[in-house]
């Protein structure tokens, strides 16, 4: 188990072993998820600026042809 302490300003240092395991570098974003009373820390991968990227039903070749230049 890897442990770090929380400061009075609610800050902590992510230990080197964790940074290495997640491939974290200065400036990287971190995501937290609360699951069953535990915090799960992961490297946050930013999504593309395409607002329709999550709509897979609009991903056909016909859709790309019809709406690709919008």
C-alpha positions in Angstrom: 0.0 0.0 0.0 1.2 3.5 -0.9 0.3 6.3 1.5 0.5 10.1 1.3 -0.7 12.7 3.8 -3.3 15.5 3.3 -2.2 19.0 4.2 -4.3 21.6 6.0 -5.2 23.0 2.6 -6.5 19.6 1.5 -3.5 19.0 -0.8 -1.4 15.9 -1.2 1.6 14.8 -3.3 1.0 11.9 -5.6 3.8 9.4 -4.7 6.4 8.7 -7.4 5.3 5.0 -7.6 1.7 6.1 -8.5 2.9 8.7 -11.0 5.1 6.1 -12.7 2.4 3.5 -12.8 -0.1 5.9 -14.3 2.4 7.6 -16.6 1.6 11.0 -15.0 3.6 14.1 -15.7 3.4 17.7 -14.6 0.3 19.3 -16.1 -1.6 16.1 -16.6 -5.3 15.9 -15.5 -6.4 13.4 -12.9 -9.9 11.9 -12.6 -11.4 10.7 -9.3 -14.2 8.2 -9.0 -15.8 7.2 -5.7 -16.6 3.5 -5.6 -17.8 1.7 -2.5 -16.3 4.2 -0.2 -13.0 4.3 -2.0 -11.5 7.0 -4.3 -10.1 5.6 -7.5 -7.6 7.9 -9.2 -6.9 7.6 -12.9 -5.1 9.6 -15.6 -7.7 11.7 -17.4 -7.6 11.5 -21.1 -9.3 14.5 -22.7 -11.9 13.8 -25.3 -11.8 15.3 -28.7 -13.7 18.6 -29.2 -16.2 16.7 -31.4 -19.5 17.1 -29.6 -21.0 14.2 -31.5 -18.1 11.7 -30.7 -20.3 9.8 -28.2 -23.1 9.4 -30.7 -22.0 6.2 -32.4 -25.4 5.8 -34.1 -24.4 8.8 -36.3 -21.1 7.3 -37.4 -22.0 5.7 -40.7 -20.4 6.6 -44.0 -23.6 8.2 -45.1 -23.7 10.4 -42.1 -20.0 11.4 -42.7 -20.8 12.3 -46.3 -24.0 14.2 -45.4 -22.7 16.1 -42.4 -18.9 15.9 -42.6 -18.4 19.6 -43.6 -20.6 21.1 -40.9 
